[in-house]
């Protein structure tokens, strides 16, 4: 197995991320989404938001490394990604994010053994209220 199962339950140090308008706009442009909630602050405000709204997959950009989990990026395949929200992320939010290893397991594939790493990132506001959870599975070959 490419990652030892002893990392299950380990967590990163909290990482603080300030959500910026430019980052939201750049991400929305990169994914080809022209929804005005992501680009036009006045439009977003007219629809009840404090500022620009981040697209649903925006937390992908929030890097939260776990020092106990090391692997070679050239061996990585994206397996699965899902997000759950308590509320939308908007520009101006300051989020404290922690990544935790949920599971590590191995499966045999056509090209041999593959290691699956399942992590969960929790993003909270600075008052400790949950804003989002993101679950990710990557495959190491």
Phi and psi in radians as a Rosetta constraint file:
Dihedral C 1 N 2 CA 2 C 2 CIRCULARHARMONIC -1.366 0.35
Dihedral N 2 CA 2 C 2 N 3 CIRCULARHARMONIC -0.324 0.35
Dihedral C 2 N 3 CA 3 C 3 CIRCULARHARMONIC -2.302 0.35
Dihedral N 3 CA 3 C 3 N 4 CIRCULARHARMONIC 2.288 0.35
Dihedral C 3 N 4 CA 4 C 4 CIRCULARHARMONIC -1.244 0.35
Dihedral N 4 CA 4 C 4 N 5 CIRCULARHARMONIC 2.370 0.35
Dihedral C 4 N 5 CA 5 C 5 CIRCULARHARMONIC -1.111 0.35
Dihedral N 5 CA 5 C 5 N 6 CIRCULARHARMONIC -0.221 0.35
Dihedral C 5 N 6 CA 6 C 6 CIRCULARHARMONIC -1.130 0.35
Dihedral N 6 CA 6 C 6 N 7 CIRCULARHARMONIC -0.224 0.35
Dihedral C 6 N 7 CA 7 C 7 CIRCULARHARMONIC -1.389 0.35
Dihedral N 7 CA 7 C 7 N 8 CIRCULARHARMONIC -0.203 0.35
Dihedral C 7 N 8 CA 8 C 8 CIRCULARHARMONIC -1.027 0.35
Dihedral N 8 CA 8 C 8 N 9 CIRCULARHARMONIC 2.269 0.35
Dihedral C 8 N 9 CA 9 C 9 CIRCULARHARMONIC 1.621 0.35
Dihedral N 9 CA 9 C 9 N 10 CIRCULARHARMONIC -0.266 0.35
Dihedral C 9 N 10 CA 10 C 10 CIRCULARHARMONIC -1.260 0.35
Dihedral N 10 CA 10 C 10 N 11 CIRCULARHARMONIC 2.634 0.35
Dihedral C 10 N 11 CA 11 C 11 CIRCULARHARMONIC -2.312 0.35
Dihedral N 11 CA 11 C 11 N 12 CIRCULARHARMONIC 2.697 0.35
Dihedral C 11 N 12 CA 12 C 12 CIRCULARHARMONIC -1.323 0.35
Dihedral N 12 CA 12 C 12 N 13 CIRCULARHARMONIC 2.936 0.35
Dihedral C 12 N 13 CA 13 C 13 CIRCULARHARMONIC -1.261 0.35
Dihedral N 13 CA 13 C 13 N 14 CIRCULARHARMONIC 2.605 0.35
Dihedral C 13 N 14 CA 14 C 14 CIRCULARHARMONIC -1.055 0.35
Dihedral N 14 CA 14 C 14 N 15 CIRCULARHARMONIC 2.385 0.35
Dihedral C 14 N 15 CA 15 C 15 CIRCULARHARMONIC -2.031 0.35
Dihedral N 15 CA 15 C 15 N 16 CIRCULARHARMONIC 2.273 0.35
Dihedral C 15 N 16 CA 16 C 16 CIRCULARHARMONIC -1.703 0.35
Dihedral N 16 CA 16 C 16 N 17 CIRCULARHARMONIC 2.265 0.35
Dihedral C 16 N 17 CA 17 C 17 CIRCULARHARMONIC -2.194 0.35
Dihedral N 17 CA 17 C 17 N 18 CIRCULARHARMONIC 2.169 0.35
Dihedral C 17 N 18 CA 18 C 18 CIRCULARHARMONIC -1.624 0.35
Dihedral N 18 CA 18 C 18 N 19 CIRCULARHARMONIC 2.167 0.35
Dihedral C 18 N 19 CA 19 C 19 CIRCULARHARMONIC -1.489 0.35
Dihedral N 19 CA 19 C 19 N 20 CIRCULARHARMONIC 2.065 0.35
Dihedral C 19 N 20 CA 20 C 20 CIRCULARHARMONIC -1.858 0.35
Dihedral N 20 CA 20 C 20 N 21 CIRCULARHARMONIC 2.600 0.35
Dihedral C 20 N 21 CA 21 C 21 CIRCULARHARMONIC -1.006 0.35
Dihedral N 21 CA 21 C 21 N 22 CIRCULARHARMONIC -0.790 0.35
Dihedral C 21 N 22 CA 22 C 22 CIRCULARHARMONIC -1.063 0.35
Dihedral N 22 CA 22 C 22 N 23 CIRCULARHARMONIC -0.664 0.35
Dihedral C 22 N 23 CA 23 C 23 CIRCULARHARMONIC -1.171 0.35
Dihedral N 23 CA 23 C 23 N 24 CIRCULARHARMONIC -0.692 0.35
Dihedral C 23 N 24 CA 24 C 24 CIRCULARHARMONIC -1.122 0.35
Dihedral N 24 CA 24 C 24 N 25 CIRCULARHARMONIC -0.835 0.35
Dihedral C 24 N 25 CA 25 C 25 CIRCULARHARMONIC -1.073 0.35
Dihedral N 25 CA 25 C 25 N 26 CIRCULARHARMONIC -0.777 0.35
Dihedral C 25 N 26 CA 26 C 26 CIRCULARHARMONIC -1.109 0.35
Dihedral N 26 CA 26 C 26 N 27 CIRCULARHARMONIC -0.716 0.35
Dihedral C 26 N 27 CA 27 C 27 CIRCULARHARMONIC -1.142 0.35
Dihedral N 27 CA 27 C 27 N 28 CIRCULARHARMONIC -0.807 0.35
Dihedral C 27 N 28 CA 28 C 28 CIRCULARHARMONIC -1.055 0.35
Dihedral N 28 CA 28 C 28 N 29 CIRCULARHARMONIC -0.716 0.35
Dihedral C 28 N 29 CA 29 C 29 CIRCULARHARMONIC -1.135 0.35
Dihedral N 29 CA 29 C 29 N 30 CIRCULARHARMONIC -0.732 0.35
Dihedral C 29 N 30 CA 30 C 30 CIRCULARHARMONIC -1.084 0.35
Dihedral N 30 CA 30 C 30 N 31 CIRCULARHARMONIC -0.600 0.35
Dihedral C 30 N 31 CA 31 C 31 CIRCULARHARMONIC -1.601 0.35
Dihedral N 31 CA 31 C 31 N 32 CIRCULARHARMONIC 0.014 0.35
Dihedral C 31 N 32 CA 32 C 32 CIRCULARHARMONIC 1.294 0.35
Dihedral N 32 CA 32 C 32 N 33 CIRCULARHARMONIC 0.531 0.35
Dihedral C 32 N 33 CA 33 C 33 CIRCULARHARMONIC -1.882 0.35
Dihedral N 33 CA 33 C 33 N 34 CIRCULARHARMONIC 1.982 0.35
Dihedral C 33 N 34 CA 34 C 34 CIRCULARHARMONIC -1.688 0.35
Dihedral N 34 CA 34 C 34 N 35 CIRCULARHARMONIC 0.337 0.35
Dihedral C 34 N 35 CA 35 C 35 CIRCULARHARMONIC -0.935 0.35
Dihedral N 35 CA 35 C 35 N 36 CIRCULARHARMONIC 2.173 0.35
Dihedral C 35 N 36 CA 36 C 36 CIRCULARHARMONIC -1.094 0.35
Dihedral N 36 CA 36 C 36 N 37 CIRCULARHARMONIC -0.355 0.35
Dihedral C 36 N 37 CA 37 C 37 CIRCULARHARMONIC -1.050 0.35
Dihedral N 37 CA 37 C 37 N 38 CIRCULARHARMONIC -0.474 0.35
Dihedral C 37 N 38 CA 38 C 38 CIRCULARHARMONIC -1.617 0.35
Dihedral N 38 CA 38 C 38 N 39 CIRCULARHARMONIC -0.231 0.35
Dihedral C 38 N 39 CA 39 C 39 CIRCULARHARMONIC -2.141 0.35
Dihedral N 39 CA 39 C 39 N 40 CIRCULARHARMONIC -0.520 0.35
Dihedral C 39 N 40 CA 40 C 40 CIRCULARHARMONIC -2.038 0.35
Dihedral N 40 CA 40 C 40 N 41 CIRCULARHARMONIC 1.806 0.35
Dihedral C 40 N 41 CA 41 C 41 CIRCULARHARMONIC -1.079 0.35
Dihedral N 41 CA 41 C 41 N 42 CIRCULARHARMONIC -0.699 0.35
Dihedral C 41 N 42 CA 42 C 42 CIRCULARHARMONIC -1.113 0.35
Dihedral N 42 CA 42 C 42 N 43 CIRCULARHARMONIC -0.686 0.35
Dihedral C 42 N 43 CA 43 C 43 CIRCULARHARMONIC -1.057 0.35
Dihedral N 43 CA 43 C 43 N 44 CIRCULARHARMONIC -0.825 0.35
Dihedral C 43 N 44 CA 44 C 44 CIRCULARHARMONIC -1.051 0.35
Dihedral N 44 CA 44 C 44 N 45 CIRCULARHARMONIC -0.747 0.35
Dihedral C 44 N 45 CA 45 C 45 CIRCULARHARMONIC -1.128 0.35
Dihedral N 45 CA 45 C 45 N 46 CIRCULARHARMONIC -0.701 0.35
Dihedral C 45 N 46 CA 46 C 46 CIRCULARHARMONIC -1.092 0.35
Dihedral N 46 CA 46 C 46 N 47 CIRCULARHARMONIC -0.376 0.35
Dihedral C 46 N 47 CA 47 C 47 CIRCULARHARMONIC -1.780 0.35
Dihedral N 47 CA 47 C 47 N 48 CIRCULARHARMONIC 0.307 0.35
Dihedral C 47 N 48 CA 48 C 48 CIRCULARHARMONIC 1.636 0.35
Dihedral N 48 CA 48 C 48 N 49 CIRCULARHARMONIC 0.125 0.35
Dihedral C 48 N 49 CA 49 C 49 CIRCULARHARMONIC -1.755 0.35
Dihedral N 49 CA 49 C 49 N 50 CIRCULARHARMONIC 2.679 0.35
Dihedral C 49 N 50 CA 50 C 50 CIRCULARHARMONIC -1.257 0.35
Dihedral N 50 CA 50 C 50 N 51 CIRCULARHARMONIC -0.460 0.35
Dihedral C 50 N 51 CA 51 C 51 CIRCULARHARMONIC -2.875 0.35
Dihedral N 51 CA 51 C 51 N 52 CIRCULARHARMONIC -2.827 0.35
Dihedral C 51 N 52 CA 52 C 52 CIRCULARHARMONIC -1.007 0.35
Dihedral N 52 CA 52 C 52 N 53 CIRCULARHARMONIC 2.525 0.35
Dihedral C 52 N 53 CA 53 C 53 CIRCULARHARMONIC -1.713 0.35
Dihedral N 53 CA 53 C 53 N 54 CIRCULARHARMONIC 2.411 0.35
Dihedral C 53 N 54 CA 54 C 54 CIRCULARHARMONIC -1.403 0.35
Dihedral N 54 CA 54 C 54 N 55 CIRCULARHARMONIC 2.434 0.35
Dihedral C 54 N 55 CA 55 C 55 CIRCULARHARMONIC -1.037 0.35
Dihedral N 55 CA 55 C 55 N 56 CIRCULARHARMONIC 2.734 0.35
Dihedral C 55 N 56 CA 56 C 56 CIRCULARHARMONIC -0.999 0.35
Dihedral N 56 CA 56 C 56 N 57 CIRCULARHARMONIC -0.530 0.35
Dihedral C 56 N 57 CA 57 C 57 CIRCULARHARMONIC -1.660 0.35
Dihedral N 57 CA 57 C 57 N 58 CIRCULARHARMONIC 0.164 0.35
Dihedral C 57 N 58 CA 58 C 58 CIRCULARHARMONIC -0.968 0.35
Dihedral N 58 CA 58 C 58 N 59 CIRCULARHARMONIC -0.640 0.35
Dihedral C 58 N 59 CA 59 C 59 CIRCULARHARMONIC -1.019 0.35
Dihedral N 59 CA 59 C 59 N 60 CIRCULARHARMONIC -0.242 0.35
Dihedral C 59 N 60 CA 60 C 60 CIRCULARHARMONIC -0.988 0.35
Dihedral N 60 CA 60 C 60 N 61 CIRCULARHARMONIC -0.504 0.35
Dihedral C 60 N 61 CA 61 C 61 CIRCULARHARMONIC -1.403 0.35
Dihedral N 61 CA 61 C 61 N 62 CIRCULARHARMONIC -0.193 0.35
Dihedral C 61 N 62 CA 62 C 62 CIRCULARHARMONIC -1.529 0.35
Dihedral N 62 CA 62 C 62 N 63 CIRCULARHARMONIC 1.755 0.35
Dihedral C 62 N 63 CA 63 C 63 CIRCULARHARMONIC -1.376 0.35
Dihedral N 63 CA 63 C 63 N 64 CIRCULARHARMONIC 2.246 0.35
Dihedral C 63 N 64 CA 64 C 64 CIRCULARHARMONIC -2.384 0.35
Dihedral N 64 CA 64 C 64 N 65 CIRCULARHARMONIC 1.435 0.35
Dihedral C 64 N 65 CA 65 C 65 CIRCULARHARMONIC -1.278 0.35
Dihedral N 65 CA 65 C 65 N 66 CIRCULARHARMONIC 2.494 0.35
Dihedral C 65 N 66 CA 66 C 66 CIRCULARHARMONIC -1.854 0.35
Dihedral N 66 CA 66 C 66 N 67 CIRCULARHARMONIC 2.003 0.35
Dihedral C 66 N 67 CA 67 C 67 CIRCULARHARMONIC -1.126 0.35
Dihedral N 67 CA 67 C 67 N 68 CIRCULARHARMONIC -0.286 0.35
Dihedral C 67 N 68 CA 68 C 68 CIRCULARHARMONIC -1.457 0.35
Dihedral N 68 CA 68 C 68 N 69 CIRCULARHARMONIC -0.180 0.35
Dihedral C 68 N 69 CA 69 C 69 CIRCULARHARMONIC -1.950 0.35
Dihedral N 69 CA 69 C 69 N 70 CIRCULARHARMONIC 1.975 0.35
Dihedral C 69 N 70 CA 70 C 70 CIRCULARHARMONIC -2.237 0.35
Dihedral N 70 CA 70 C 70 N 71 CIRCULARHARMONIC 2.398 0.35
Dihedral C 70 N 71 CA 71 C 71 CIRCULARHARMONIC -2.776 0.35
Dihedral N 71 CA 71 C 71 N 72 CIRCULARHARMONIC 2.824 0.35
Dihedral C 71 N 72 CA 72 C 72 CIRCULARHARMONIC -1.485 0.35
Dihedral N 72 CA 72 C 72 N 73 CIRCULARHARMONIC 2.132 0.35
Dihedral C 72 N 73 CA 73 C 73 CIRCULARHARMONIC -1.013 0.35
Dihedral N 73 CA 73 C 73 N 74 CIRCULARHARMONIC -0.519 0.35
Dihedral C 73 N 74 CA 74 C 74 CIRCULARHARMONIC -1.195 0.35
Dihedral N 74 CA 74 C 74 N 75 CIRCULARHARMONIC -0.194 0.35
Dihedral C 74 N 75 CA 75 C 75 CIRCULARHARMONIC -1.725 0.35
Dihedral N 75 CA 75 C 75 N 76 CIRCULARHARMONIC 0.091 0.35
Dihedral C 75 N 76 CA 76 C 76 CIRCULARHARMONIC -1.686 0.35
Dihedral N 76 CA 76 C 76 N 77 CIRCULARHARMONIC 2.358 0.35
Dihedral C 76 N 77 CA 77 C 77 CIRCULARHARMONIC -2.104 0.35
Dihedral N 77 CA 77 C 77 N 78 CIRCULARHARMONIC 2.458 0.35
Dihedral C 77 N 78 CA 78 C 78 CIRCULARHARMONIC -1.365 0.35
Dihedral N 78 CA 78 C 78 N 79 CIRCULARHARMONIC 2.203 0.35
Dihedral C 78 N 79 CA 79 C 79 CIRCULARHARMONIC -1.723 0.35
Dihedral N 79 CA 79 C 79 N 80 CIRCULARHARMONIC -0.982 0.35
Dihedral C 79 N 80 CA 80 C 80 CIRCULARHARMONIC -2.765 0.35
Dihedral N 80 CA 80 C 80 N 81 CIRCULARHARMONIC 2.647 0.35
Dihedral C 80 N 81 CA 81 C 81 CIRCULARHARMONIC -2.589 0.35
Dihedral N 81 CA 81 C 81 N 82 CIRCULARHARMONIC 2.352 0.35
Dihedral C 81 N 82 CA 82 C 82 CIRCULARHARMONIC -2.553 0.35
Dihedral N 82 CA 82 C 82 N 83 CIRCULARHARMONIC 2.628 0.35
Dihedral C 82 N 83 CA 83 C 83 CIRCULARHARMONIC -2.267 0.35
Dihedral N 83 CA 83 C 83 N 84 CIRCULARHARMONIC 2.560 0.35
Dihedral C 83 N 84 CA 84 C 84 CIRCULARHARMONIC -2.280 0.35
Dihedral N 84 CA 84 C 84 N 85 CIRCULARHARMONIC 2.383 0.35
Dihedral C 84 N 85 CA 85 C 85 CIRCULARHARMONIC -2.106 0.35
Dihedral N 85 CA 85 C 85 N 86 CIRCULARHARMONIC 2.453 0.35
Dihedral C 85 N 86 CA 86 C 86 CIRCULARHARMONIC -1.538 0.35
Dihedral N 86 CA 86 C 86 N 87 CIRCULARHARMONIC -0.525 0.35
Dihedral C 86 N 87 CA 87 C 87 CIRCULARHARMONIC -2.812 0.35
Dihedral N 87 CA 87 C 87 N 88 CIRCULARHARMONIC 2.836 0.35
Dihedral C 87 N 88 CA 88 C 88 CIRCULARHARMONIC -1.162 0.35
Dihedral N 88 CA 88 C 88 N 89 CIRCULARHARMONIC 2.651 0.35
Dihedral C 88 N 89 CA 89 C 89 CIRCULARHARMONIC -1.516 0.35
Dihedral N 89 CA 89 C 89 N 90 CIRCULARHARMONIC 2.308 0.35
Dihedral C 89 N 90 CA 90 C 90 CIRCULARHARMONIC -2.234 0.35
Dihedral N 90 CA 90 C 90 N 91 CIRCULARHARMONIC 2.736 0.35
Dihedral C 90 N 91 CA 91 C 91 CIRCULARHARMONIC -0.988 0.35
Dihedral N 91 CA 91 C 91 N 92 CIRCULARHARMONIC 2.403 0.35
Dihedral C 91 N 92 CA 92 C 92 CIRCULARHARMONIC 1.746 0.35
Dihedral N 92 CA 92 C 92 N 93 CIRCULARHARMONIC -0.326 0.35
Dihedral C 92 N 93 CA 93 C 93 CIRCULARHARMONIC -1.084 0.35
Dihedral N 93 CA 93 C 93 N 94 CIRCULARHARMONIC 2.534 0.35
Dihedral C 93 N 94 CA 94 C 94 CIRCULARHARMONIC -2.073 0.35
Dihedral N 94 CA 94 C 94 N 95 CIRCULARHARMONIC 2.041 0.35
Dihedral C 94 N 95 CA 95 C 95 CIRCULARHARMONIC -2.004 0.35
Dihedral N 95 CA 95 C 95 N 96 CIRCULARHARMONIC 2.367 0.35
Dihedral C 95 N 96 CA 96 C 96 CIRCULARHARMONIC -1.743 0.35
Dihedral N 96 CA 96 C 96 N 97 CIRCULARHARMONIC 2.074 0.35
Dihedral C 96 N 97 CA 97 C 97 CIRCULARHARMONIC -2.051 0.35
Dihedral N 97 CA 97 C 97 N 98 CIRCULARHARMONIC 2.426 0.35
Dihedral C 97 N 98 CA 98 C 98 CIRCULARHARMONIC -2.295 0.35
Dihedral N 98 CA 98 C 98 N 99 CIRCULARHARMONIC 2.359 0.35
Dihedral C 98 N 99 CA 99 C 99 CIRCULARHARMONIC -1.869 0.35
Dihedral N 99 CA 99 C 99 N 100 CIRCULARHARMONIC 2.366 0.35
Dihedral C 99 N 100 CA 100 C 100 CIRCULARHARMONIC -2.250 0.35
Dihedral N 100 CA 100 C 100 N 101 CIRCULARHARMONIC 2.426 0.35
Dihedral C 100 N 101 CA 101 C 101 CIRCULARHARMONIC -1.391 0.35
Dihedral N 101 CA 101 C 101 N 102 CIRCULARHARMONIC 2.133 0.35
Dihedral C 101 N 102 CA 102 C 102 CIRCULARHARMONIC -1.623 0.35
Dihedral N 102 CA 102 C 102 N 103 CIRCULARHARMONIC -0.682 0.35
Dihedral C 102 N 103 CA 103 C 103 CIRCULARHARMONIC -2.801 0.35
Dihedral N 103 CA 103 C 103 N 104 CIRCULARHARMONIC 2.700 0.35
Dihedral C 103 N 104 CA 104 C 104 CIRCULARHARMONIC -2.441 0.35
Dihedral N 104 CA 104 C 104 N 105 CIRCULARHARMONIC 2.209 0.35
Dihedral C 104 N 105 CA 105 C 105 CIRCULARHARMONIC -2.609 0.35
Dihedral N 105 CA 105 C 105 N 106 CIRCULARHARMONIC 2.897 0.35
Dihedral C 105 N 106 CA 106 C 106 CIRCULARHARMONIC -2.109 0.35
Dihedral N 106 CA 106 C 106 N 107 CIRCULARHARMONIC 2.526 0.35
Dihedral C 106 N 107 CA 107 C 107 CIRCULARHARMONIC -2.357 0.35
Dihedral N 107 CA 107 C 107 N 108 CIRCULARHARMONIC 2.656 0.35
Dihedral C 107 N 108 CA 108 C 108 CIRCULARHARMONIC -1.602 0.35
Dihedral N 108 CA 108 C 108 N 109 CIRCULARHARMONIC 2.360 0.35
Dihedral C 108 N 109 CA 109 C 109 CIRCULARHARMONIC -2.199 0.35
Dihedral N 109 CA 109 C 109 N 110 CIRCULARHARMONIC -3.087 0.35
Dihedral C 109 N 110 CA 110 C 110 CIRCULARHARMONIC -1.047 0.35
Dihedral N 110 CA 110 C 110 N 111 CIRCULARHARMONIC -0.558 0.35
Dihedral C 110 N 111 CA 111 C 111 CIRCULARHARMONIC -1.702 0.35
Dihedral N 111 CA 111 C 111 N 112 CIRCULARHARMONIC 0.137 0.35
Dihedral C 111 N 112 CA 112 C 112 CIRCULARHARMONIC 2.025 0.35
Dihedral N 112 CA 112 C 112 N 113 CIRCULARHARMONIC -2.802 0.35
Dihedral C 112 N 113 CA 113 C 113 CIRCULARHARMONIC -1.232 0.35
Dihedral N 113 CA 113 C 113 N 114 CIRCULARHARMONIC 2.457 0.35
Dihedral C 113 N 114 CA 114 C 114 CIRCULARHARMONIC -2.236 0.35
Dihedral N 114 CA 114 C 114 N 115 CIRCULARHARMONIC 2.398 0.35
Dihedral C 114 N 115 CA 115 C 115 CIRCULARHARMONIC -1.780 0.35
Dihedral N 115 CA 115 C 115 N 116 CIRCULARHARMONIC 2.280 0.35
Dihedral C 115 N 116 CA 116 C 116 CIRCULARHARMONIC -1.833 0.35
Dihedral N 116 CA 116 C 116 N 117 CIRCULARHARMONIC 2.224 0.35
Dihedral C 116 N 117 CA 117 C 117 CIRCULARHARMONIC -2.012 0.35
Dihedral N 117 CA 117 C 117 N 118 CIRCULARHARMONIC 2.092 0.35
Dihedral C 117 N 118 CA 118 C 118 CIRCULARHARMONIC -1.940 0.35
Dihedral N 118 CA 118 C 118 N 119 CIRCULARHARMONIC 2.153 0.35
Dihedral C 118 N 119 CA 119 C 119 CIRCULARHARMONIC -2.204 0.35
Dihedral N 119 CA 119 C 119 N 120 CIRCULARHARMONIC 2.765 0.35
Dihedral C 119 N 120 CA 120 C 120 CIRCULARHARMONIC -2.255 0.35
Dihedral N 120 CA 120 C 120 N 121 CIRCULARHARMONIC 2.273 0.35
Dihedral C 120 N 121 CA 121 C 121 CIRCULARHARMONIC -1.853 0.35
Dihedral N 121 CA 121 C 121 N 122 CIRCULARHARMONIC 2.280 0.35
Dihedral C 121 N 122 CA 122 C 122 CIRCULARHARMONIC -1.949 0.35
Dihedral N 122 CA 122 C 122 N 123 CIRCULARHARMONIC 2.253 0.35
Dihedral C 122 N 123 CA 123 C 123 CIRCULARHARMONIC -1.982 0.35
Dihedral N 123 CA 123 C 123 N 124 CIRCULARHARMONIC 2.103 0.35
Dihedral C 123 N 124 CA 124 C 124 CIRCULARHARMONIC -2.076 0.35
Dihedral N 124 CA 124 C 124 N 125 CIRCULARHARMONIC 2.683 0.35
Dihedral C 124 N 125 CA 125 C 125 CIRCULARHARMONIC -1.307 0.35
Dihedral N 125 CA 125 C 125 N 126 CIRCULARHARMONIC 3.061 0.35
Dihedral C 125 N 126 CA 126 C 126 CIRCULARHARMONIC -1.244 0.35
Dihedral N 126 CA 126 C 126 N 127 CIRCULARHARMONIC -0.164 0.35
Dihedral C 126 N 127 CA 127 C 127 CIRCULARHARMONIC -1.595 0.35
Dihedral N 127 CA 127 C 127 N 128 CIRCULARHARMONIC 0.051 0.35
Dihedral C 127 N 128 CA 128 C 128 CIRCULARHARMONIC 1.501 0.35
Dihedral N 128 CA 128 C 128 N 129 CIRCULARHARMONIC 0.163 0.35
Dihedral C 128 N 129 CA 129 C 129 CIRCULARHARMONIC -1.484 0.35
Dihedral N 129 CA 129 C 129 N 130 CIRCULARHARMONIC 2.292 0.35
Dihedral C 129 N 130 CA 130 C 130 CIRCULARHARMONIC -1.117 0.35
Dihedral N 130 CA 130 C 130 N 131 CIRCULARHARMONIC 2.308 0.35
Dihedral C 130 N 131 CA 131 C 131 CIRCULARHARMONIC -1.870 0.35
Dihedral N 131 CA 131 C 131 N 132 CIRCULARHARMONIC -0.802 0.35
Dihedral C 131 N 132 CA 132 C 132 CIRCULARHARMONIC -2.636 0.35
Dihedral N 132 CA 132 C 132 N 133 CIRCULARHARMONIC 2.799 0.35
Dihedral C 132 N 133 CA 133 C 133 CIRCULARHARMONIC -2.246 0.35
Dihedral N 133 CA 133 C 133 N 134 CIRCULARHARMONIC 2.408 0.35
Dihedral C 133 N 134 CA 134 C 134 CIRCULARHARMONIC -2.243 0.35
Dihedral N 134 CA 134 C 134 N 135 CIRCULARHARMONIC 2.237 0.35
Dihedral C 134 N 135 CA 135 C 135 CIRCULARHARMONIC -1.940 0.35
Dihedral N 135 CA 135 C 135 N 136 CIRCULARHARMONIC 2.303 0.35
Dihedral C 135 N 136 CA 136 C 136 CIRCULARHARMONIC -2.310 0.35
Dihedral N 136 CA 136 C 136 N 137 CIRCULARHARMONIC 2.439 0.35
Dihedral C 136 N 137 CA 137 C 137 CIRCULARHARMONIC -2.130 0.35
Dihedral N 137 CA 137 C 137 N 138 CIRCULARHARMONIC 2.170 0.35
Dihedral C 137 N 138 CA 138 C 138 CIRCULARHARMONIC -2.031 0.35
Dihedral N 138 CA 138 C 138 N 139 CIRCULARHARMONIC 2.664 0.35
Dihedral C 138 N 139 CA 139 C 139 CIRCULARHARMONIC -2.011 0.35
Dihedral N 139 CA 139 C 139 N 140 CIRCULARHARMONIC 2.232 0.35
Dihedral C 139 N 140 CA 140 C 140 CIRCULARHARMONIC -1.867 0.35
Dihedral N 140 CA 140 C 140 N 141 CIRCULARHARMONIC 2.226 0.35
